[in-house]
Amino acid sequence: MSSENPALASETGTGSGPKAVTVRVGILGCGNVGAPLVELIGQRNDAIEAATGIRFEVAAVAVRNTSKPREPAIDESLLTTVANSVVTDPSIDVVVEVIGGIEPARSLIAEALKGGKPVVTANKELLANVGVELYEIADANGVDLLFEAAAAGAIPIVRPLRESLLGEDIQRLMGIVNGTTNYILTRMTEDGASYAEALAEAQQRGYAERDPTADVEGYDAGAKAAIMASIAFGTTVVAGDVYHEGIANITQEDIAFAKHFGYTIKLLAIAERFADDEGFEVGVTVYPAMVDETHPLASVRGSFNAVFVEGAAAGDLMFYGRGAGGYPTASAVLGDLIDASANKTRGSFRPVPAGPRARIRPVDALGSAFYFNVEVDDTPGVLAAVSGAFGRHGVSIRSMEQQVVSEGDELGRARIAFITHEAVERDVQATLAELQDLDAVFRIHSVLRVIES
Ligand SMILES: NC(=O)c1ccc[n+]([C@@H]2O[C@H](COP(=O)([O-])OP(=O)(O)OC[C@H]3O[C@@H](n4cnc5c(N)ncnc54)[C@H](OP(=O)(O)O)[C@@H]3O)[C@@H](O)[C@H]2O)c1
């Protein structure tokens, strides 16, 4: 049945009710996200049709191996190993990319967009590295490229940033956007597990990959931070712009000191905007930080994620939920699929608001409060020597506490924990270098940034 609007695929209808527009969907990939997506489309089609007048028909699903068992099961007649045939099929209206990685996802998405097909993707690695080239192709062809699931899984953050908060002056965005590391840190904090024990448990439960590097070193969170920073600040930030520190060196002792001072340790992805005479600079970092226990991010436990947005007029907002997992991610993809299909049926699209390349403020010029844990000789005059090093580099101490020497420590030594006021990273590094050279300083056990409420 033909439609009056050439952007519409076809209209179907039963009885005397209004006719639904059938949108034929091509899905690239049928793994953790793709398979639940096919199931959700089947389950939610009636409700989607009732709400939007759009009915989805899964037309083709590209995979690597058509004989692999799939859970939930999928109609084998839909499967193909020739992904390019899906993006070039003129009967397919919208494409979903849930293969992952850079190639062939990049070429397939570009081909689909050039052919006038809107694309929905969950691929953070791709967008954080070469997103801008795909946004430009989408704009040039007047179609949507939507990627809610690439930023924080099921948590709606891209759409709020590009729609509800488009007029807001966003100053800082802080996220717990990696469920694996939040699970590990929660087990270490609440159950006293060591890092190695908590990681092994996360792997057993399927929260962590066998090679956990991308999660524990902060690369996954960094890709998400780059995407969110680009949308929040209307600029282009790529994965290589993000400064990373992982969680592998966090010890039970750090956790205990954090608790003692009223903090909890979280891996944070932070994007900040700094206005200057030429416009603005952006700082994007991922590191484990001591977060004040009264801060809303401190209560985000286990594999849950959250994004905390600080706006000049809106104030503080927090978006919370599942940042990963097949069904949560498929839910976000489905939301985008409906949006892209509705836009296509109206003959409209919404350009991605990522502007020109950001000027990145390097980490050594960024500011934060810091926590230092220093082991020193327990002799008179040491405290003055240590605090003098802070003073010489303009790092002001907010609180300081000498800890009881723990069992494993040598007698005649003391642990001093310092919390500083906000200081610039390069001054903190200079302080650290001087402390390391002091005869009275035996060892610097840890240095963590501190986030106050
Ligand atoms: N899993 C999550 O919780 C989550 C959360 C947020 C975002 N994401 C993103 O979602 C995307 C998909 O993740 P996933 O966990 O679903 O991955 P996955 O389980 O590894 O599934 C990838 C799928 O792509 C297919 N595939 C791989 N290479 C292909 C090729 N050359 N041609 C056609 N099909 C190909 C695979 O086919 P076979 O099945 O035949 O091997 C598989 O079905 C990634 O970008 C990921 O970053 C995932």
The ligand as an SDF file (V2000), in Angstrom:
LIG
                    3D

 48 52  0  0  0  0  0  0  0  0999 V2000
   26.4800   -5.4240   26.1870 N   0  0  0  0  0  0  0  0  0  0  0  0
   26.1930   -4.2930   26.8090 C   0  0  0  0  0  0  0  0  0  0  0  0
   25.7860   -4.2830   27.9840 O   0  0  0  0  0  0  0  0  0  0  0  0
   26.3420   -2.9790   26.0790 C   0  0  0  0  0  0  0  0  0  0  0  0
   26.0060   -1.7980   26.7490 C   0  0  0  0  0  0  0  0  0  0  0  0
   26.1120   -0.5660   26.0810 C   0  0  0  0  0  0  0  0  0  0  0  0
   26.5800   -0.5590   24.7820 C   0  0  0  0  0  0  0  0  0  0  0  0
   26.9320   -1.7280   24.1760 N   0  0  0  0  0  0  0  0  0  0  0  0
   27.4420   -1.6680   22.8020 C   0  0  0  0  0  0  0  0  0  0  0  0
   26.5840   -2.4210   21.9580 O   0  0  0  0  0  0  0  0  0  0  0  0
   27.3410   -2.9810   20.8850 C   0  0  0  0  0  0  0  0  0  0  0  0
   27.0700   -4.4820   20.8310 C   0  0  0  0  0  0  0  0  0  0  0  0
   27.4890   -5.0710   22.0380 O   0  0  0  0  0  0  0  0  0  0  0  0
   27.1330   -6.5910   22.3800 P   0  0  0  0  0  0  0  0  0  0  0  0
   27.4990   -6.7940   23.8090 O   0  0  0  0  0  0  0  0  0  0  0  0
   25.7580   -6.9170   21.9190 O   0  0  0  0  0  0  0  0  0  0  0  0
   28.1850   -7.3600   21.4400 O   0  0  0  0  0  0  0  0  0  0  0  0
   28.2220   -8.9270   21.1380 P   0  0  0  0  0  0  0  0  0  0  0  0
   27.4240   -9.6860   22.1300 O   0  0  0  0  0  0  0  0  0  0  0  0
   29.6610   -9.2690   20.9270 O   0  0  0  0  0  0  0  0  0  0  0  0
   27.4520   -9.0470   19.7260 O   0  0  0  0  0  0  0  0  0  0  0  0
   28.0310   -8.6010   18.5290 C   0  0  0  0  0  0  0  0  0  0  0  0
   27.1730   -9.1380   17.3860 C   0  0  0  0  0  0  0  0  0  0  0  0
   27.7050   -8.6520   16.1560 O   0  0  0  0  0  0  0  0  0  0  0  0
   27.8350   -9.7360   15.2350 C   0  0  0  0  0  0  0  0  0  0  0  0
   28.9520   -9.4460   14.3580 N   0  0  0  0  0  0  0  0  0  0  0  0
   30.2610   -9.2960   14.6790 C   0  0  0  0  0  0  0  0  0  0  0  0
   30.9730   -9.0110   13.5730 N   0  0  0  0  0  0  0  0  0  0  0  0
   30.0980   -8.9680   12.5410 C   0  0  0  0  0  0  0  0  0  0  0  0
   30.2230   -8.7230   11.1580 C   0  0  0  0  0  0  0  0  0  0  0  0
   31.4030   -8.4580   10.6010 N   0  0  0  0  0  0  0  0  0  0  0  0
   29.1000   -8.7720   10.3900 N   0  0  0  0  0  0  0  0  0  0  0  0
   27.9010   -9.0440   10.9370 C   0  0  0  0  0  0  0  0  0  0  0  0
   27.7130   -9.2740   12.2680 N   0  0  0  0  0  0  0  0  0  0  0  0
   28.8230   -9.2350   13.0410 C   0  0  0  0  0  0  0  0  0  0  0  0
   28.0550  -10.9560   16.0930 C   0  0  0  0  0  0  0  0  0  0  0  0
   27.6580  -12.1050   15.3450 O   0  0  0  0  0  0  0  0  0  0  0  0
   27.6600  -13.5880   15.9820 P   0  0  0  0  0  0  0  0  0  0  0  0
   26.5390  -13.5660   17.0070 O   0  0  0  0  0  0  0  0  0  0  0  0
   27.3880  -14.4880   14.8550 O   0  0  0  0  0  0  0  0  0  0  0  0
   29.0000  -13.7620   16.6230 O   0  0  0  0  0  0  0  0  0  0  0  0
   27.1300  -10.6620   17.2750 C   0  0  0  0  0  0  0  0  0  0  0  0
   25.8130  -11.0840   16.9900 O   0  0  0  0  0  0  0  0  0  0  0  0
   28.7990   -2.5880   21.1570 C   0  0  0  0  0  0  0  0  0  0  0  0
   29.1100   -1.4210   20.4440 O   0  0  0  0  0  0  0  0  0  0  0  0
   28.8070   -2.3060   22.6450 C   0  0  0  0  0  0  0  0  0  0  0  0
   29.8240   -1.3760   23.0260 O   0  0  0  0  0  0  0  0  0  0  0  0
   26.8220   -2.9350   24.7790 C   0  0  0  0  0  0  0  0  0  0  0  0
  1  2  1  0
  2  3  2  0
  2  4  1  0
  4  5  1  0
  4 48  2  0
  5  6  2  0
  6  7  1  0
  7  8  2  0
  8  9  1  0
  8 48  1  0
  9 10  1  0
  9 46  1  0
 10 11  1  0
 11 12  1  0
 11 44  1  0
 12 13  1  0
 13 14  1  0
 14 15  2  0
 14 16  1  0
 14 17  1  0
 17 18  1  0
 18 19  2  0
 18 20  1  0
 18 21  1  0
 21 22  1  0
 22 23  1  0
 23 24  1  0
 23 42  1  0
 24 25  1  0
 25 26  1  0
 25 36  1  0
 26 27  1  0
 26 35  1  0
 27 28  2  0
 28 29  1  0
 29 30  1  0
 29 35  2  0
 30 31  1  0
 30 32  2  0
 32 33  1  0
 33 34  2  0
 34 35  1  0
 36 37  1  0
 36 42  1  0
 37 38  1  0
 38 39  2  0
 38 40  1  0
 38 41  1  0
 42 43  1  0
 44 45  1  0
 44 46  1  0
 46 47  1  0
M  CHG  2   8   1  16  -1
M  END
$$$$
